[in-house]
Amino acid sequence: MTLIAIFFPSLFFLLRGKIFTAIICLILQITLIGWIPAAIWAVISLQNSRADKRNEKLIKATRAR
């Protein structure tokens, strides 16, 4: 997923089900200068979603005790 986020940021958001974000990212991606911020945005979004999943697991584990 990281490689998709770097090379195809709008496709990454589309695969994650964020259609509106994918459209905005595609518009940003059309310009060559905008490609770098779009890729960074996609990678940060991926890292945030992984952190959210980790936090949910920790919360469930602490509540189970």
Stockholm file with secondary structure:
# STOCKHOLM 1.0

chainA/1-65         MTLIAIFFPSLFFLLRGKIFTAIICLILQITLIGWIPAAIWAVISLQNSRADKRNEKLIKATRAR
#=GR chainA/1-65 SS CHHHHHHCHHHHHHHTTCHHHHHHHHHHHHSHHHHHHHHHHHHHHHHHHHHHHHHHHHHHHHHHC
#=GC SS_cons        CHHHHHHCHHHHHHHTTCHHHHHHHHHHHHSHHHHHHHHHHHHHHHHHHHHHHHHHHHHHHHHHC
//
